[in-house]
Amino acid sequence: MQKLLLLMFIFLVCGFSHANNPPVIHSVSANPTTITAGMYVSFDVIASDADKDVLTYEWDFNDGTKSSEKSVKHVFDFNGTKKKTFNVKITVSDGKAEATKEIPIEVEPAFLKLRVISPLHEDTFSKGSNLSVKVAVLDKLLQPVANYKTYYVTATIGEQTFDLEAIGEGVWGAEIKIPYKAQNEEYVILEASAFAEGEPRYTNSAVKILLKPISLRAELRTNPDVLIVGSELNSIILEVTYPDGSKVENAEIDATLAGKKIPFTYRDGRYVASSLGFLVEKEKLLFSADIKDKYGNELKDFRRLIKAKKIALPEEKPEKPVEEKKPEVAKPKEKMEEKLTEELLVFLQQNIIWVGAGIFVVVIIVAIAVFFLRKKKPAKEFKIDEKKLKQRIEAAYTSLSTIIPKNLTAVEKLKRLEEKINRRQMAVSRYGEKLTPQEEKAVEHLVKLLMPHKDKYNRKELEAAVMAEGYSRKIAKIVAKRIYG
């Protein structure tokens, strides 16, 4: 018996612990609550469910119509001559239990009303297309109000308002362009003012239409514009626009670069992913993004291949094997040649002093001639190809940095780079700063040309680039000294 009671107790506890909590309606709003017949009222409800169940909504407007939307606009219309109250009921359900509330709407007989001819309720259109709006302005007897008694008729869709023009007796209309900045479900709000019952009267109405979202457009740029394999990509800039070229503001961008997610911020009409510090390791990087604005327009699966240049290292030519010199086989000399050789040797032995003196005099004369000819020879004019020199500097830096393993830290890469630069085979002898006028001119021009690059390259790289351009070690040393001190 005790076991049976215990089982019943456990069953009751489990049953109560899994009991459903009904939804709770926190507030119901209607704006306005007092209107003239033919006008619309905006309804909204705030509700929650403790069990986190999915909630459904049902509005009963007490005029034979219902709606299942959470927020809705409804037009109240009747042809009576006395004020009428519509008790609007909202029912919120979690599928197991319901909660209800009512809110009264007082509707006065109409002195002026609008009858919407087009568009019809829940018609479908494309954003950016033309919408034909046509309404009739009526008095309380449902007769057309003369055009000269009507002050204005407007139609508002999205964030734009358009003026309608008289196109018939009591009928107003216009062809308006549906803005891109409109929700996928939108209400066309119609407002009018006319002289009725001896004084100005105002009225409005609303009709719901469905809009097809449009595809956004995007353009991509990188900083720097030209990427090199082994360098860094600093930032990506996206310009997102509507089909008419107007800018999309505060869009949501879900983007990846080479599989890595990157964040974008909206700044000065552009979307910027900055301070990336992305190391370019391949010649092609895939950028993909999904872009969506707050109006339901989107650009799905936007893809671009970002290309980078690869600077090829100079190929090392294999050294040719040294051919062994074969000993020359002495050729047999003819008797005449042997006789002449013997006579020459005898002459040299007998006149060795005079022959030596003659050779010495000839050497002195040749040395003096060379000295004076060298003095008169114009100095070599240095020609500077600025574009080629910049390319040499870039290539010298890149060729050294790209052969360093990529798995090293930044500090290790810097040390490895300095070691490779120091191992370059360069002359170690020092040169004085005594320069010819032509050399001084070349040095001054090189200093002026390379000074803006002093923070980008170190002394060793700059000397290597100047020497690679064909200048002497002396010129390279002096240029580096004047730039770096």
Phi, psi and omega in degrees: 000319179297320178297319180297316179296321179297317178297319179296320179297315179298319180298317180294319179298315179296321180296316180291325182292337180255016179293145181281138173265126181290156177293158181239128175267116182276321180200152174231129181238146175220135183216118353277172178259349175233121185221174171260146182308137181099352180264164181254157176233139177266128180244146175207153181223144175240121182217162178212167179223127183295334180271004181061029177285155176287129183261145173241155185232147175215120176262131172245110187276002176064022175231019180093000180241153180224166177211145180254014179273153178288316176241133187210153171248134183226137179263124177262129185218133172202162186252019180286172180252358180237158179298143182227142179250128176253115177274101183276130184247132176247131178240124178248129184230144172255011181095345180236326180221162183231156171227140184228153172211156178237152176218127184276143176236119180267126184241120178275153174301146186279132165266338182205138180211164179246136172246115183282122177269317175206147003281166177273162183299127178065027168295152182250134180222168175258139176296139183092347179272172179274140179241125179272112180253130181214127180224155175250133177264118186239154174268188185291343176267011180063029176260144180301137176276132181303143183299325183287346176267355182265129182278309182202155171220126181231157174232131180242129176222132185065235180250015184238142179243135182238142176274135175264155181241153179292126179238005179182182181290107180076006182246132181233148181191176179186157171263112183245150179270125180291123183291152174292331180273067177221147181289163180291333170243118189226149173256132171272113182266123181248131180230147180210155174221133180212162180271112180217149181055032175081005179206162180295136178237151181233147177206166176208169178204170181213144176223135183272133174233157178253135184239138176276129179292153179255163179271128178285166178239150182216146173233143186241138172224155179240159174230113004287161181296318181255121181260147178235134178302127183102348178262183182251143172264116186279313184206160176237135182241129177243133172248114183252127184224164170275170181303334179274003178093351178289149187280146175267124183257142173052048177278160174265127182236119175250102191233151174224149176233116183054039178084355181257127182288136180231139181270146177242146174235147181273125184211119176054046176080005180228160177253124189235129168255103189251168178052045182288317184058036185275120181280120180280111182252346181234164180281342179226127178241130181270122173252129178224150183203149167246125185239135182216133176265177185283358180258005179092001174278149185207165174229104184269142172052051174286123184232141174214142174265117177269120185260145177234149179271146177243121181269118183285139176284148179297135181287138178273117181281131180296140180288137179286136179297139181284122180281132179289130180282127179278138179298134181287134179273121181297131179275145177295131181269147177284160184297324181295317181294320179297321180295318179295318180300317180297318180295321179295317179298319178297319180297316181295321180296324182280333186236034185300323182292312182294323178296316179298318180296321179295318180296320180298316180298317180298318180298317179299315181298317180296319180297316179297317180297317179296319181299312182290321178296323179294323179295322184278343184289127181299143179293150181294132179270126181275128175252133186247117174265097187298316181298315182292324180297318178298319179296322179297317180298314179298317181293321179298318180292315184292318182297329178281321185282330185284339182271001177276136180306143186278345184274007179276158174285170182298321180293317180295321178299319181295317179296317181296322179296318179295323179296318181292325179292319182292335181277355177301139181281097179233153179295141182256356181290146181268149181242144175285168182265017178280117187237151171284164179302321180293319179293321179298321179296318180295318181297315180299318180294319179295319179298315179297322182287321188264348182305320179296344184261007188297330180278341182275329182236154175267178185301316184296317180295320181294317178298319180297320181293319180294319179290326177294339179277353176111002180274161184283165176300324179300310180300315182299317181296317183292319179299315181295322181295319181288334180277316186259351178083000000 
